[in-house]
Amino acid sequence: MGAGKTTVGKDLAKQLGVTFYDLDWYIENRMRKKVSEIFAERGEEGFRQIEHNMLHEVAEFEDVVISCGGGTPCFFDNMDYLNQQGDVVYLKAAPETLFQHLKMGKGVRPLLQGKSDEELIVFIREQLQKREKYYMKANHIVEINPMVSLDKVNMTIDDVKKELGL
């Protein structure tokens, strides 16, 4: 959360002339419910099963860029499956970078609402500690810096394209 997956993914897809899919948006569209509603109705286990199924659906599409939720690689065989399907890029960011990005949009994300700055940085560090072992399985890793301007976003996209040999 906060690494810029959707921002970078959208712009990358546009530059490559392919379709962009945000997995959470895809799930919401197919299920006709918000992710938060699915969580409330089915719990995390139920949501993760839907997410897994929808990931397999979207990953079969050709010529696409997919942005996955931060938890997606951490369940089932999702990361191994993604690596087999295409080029997976982990946008690796320091906790401080994620903090800067999330602080800008803190009110929009239910998991972050009501958190103080100190609580937010602790939350970020805890999430990274739990998830990074899965993220590091990605077949491409691009270190990112704060993307606080369009120029910074474009630099990140250029780094991703370079890593992918494009």
Residue pairs with C-beta under 8 A, 6 or more apart in sequence:
1 69
1 70
1 98
1 102
1 109
1 111
1 127
2 93
2 98
2 99
2 101
2 102
2 105
2 124
3 70
3 91
3 92
3 93
3 98
3 101
3 144
4 91
4 93
4 101
4 144
4 147
4 153
4 156
5 67
5 68
5 91
6 22
6 67
7 147
7 153
8 91
8 147
8 153
8 156
8 157
8 160
9 20
9 22
9 65
9 66
9 67
10 20
10 65
10 67
11 153
11 154
11 157
12 20
12 65
12 157
12 160
12 161
13 19
13 20
13 64
13 65
14 20
15 157
15 161
16 65
16 166
18 63
18 64
18 65
19 61
19 63
19 64
19 65
20 64
20 65
20 66
20 67
21 58
21 61
21 64
21 65
21 66
21 67
22 66
22 67
23 51
23 54
23 55
23 58
23 66
23 67
23 68
23 69
23 72
24 35
24 69
26 54
26 58
27 35
27 38
27 50
27 51
27 54
28 34
28 35
30 54
31 38
31 50
33 41
35 47
35 69
36 110
38 46
38 47
38 50
39 47
42 50
48 71
48 75
48 76
51 69
51 71
51 72
51 75
52 75
52 76
52 78
55 68
55 72
55 78
55 81
55 82
56 81
58 64
58 66
59 66
59 81
59 82
59 85
59 86
60 85
68 78
68 82
70 127
70 131
71 131
72 78
73 79
73 82
73 131
73 134
73 135
73 137
73 138
74 130
74 131
74 134
79 88
79 134
79 135
79 137
79 138
80 137
82 88
82 138
83 137
83 138
83 139
87 139
87 140
87 164
88 138
88 139
88 140
89 138
89 140
89 141
89 142
89 160
89 163
89 164
90 135
90 136
90 138
90 140
90 141
90 142
91 142
91 144
91 156
91 160
92 135
92 141
92 142
92 143
92 144
93 101
93 143
93 144
93 145
95 121
95 124
95 125
95 128
96 121
97 144
97 145
97 146
98 124
98 128
99 117
99 120
99 121
99 124
100 146
100 148
101 146
101 147
102 109
102 112
102 120
102 124
103 117
103 120
106 112
106 113
106 115
106 120
107 113
111 123
112 120
112 123
115 123
140 160
140 163
140 164
141 163
142 156
142 159
142 160
142 163
143 159
144 156
144 159
145 152
145 155
145 156
146 152
147 153
147 156
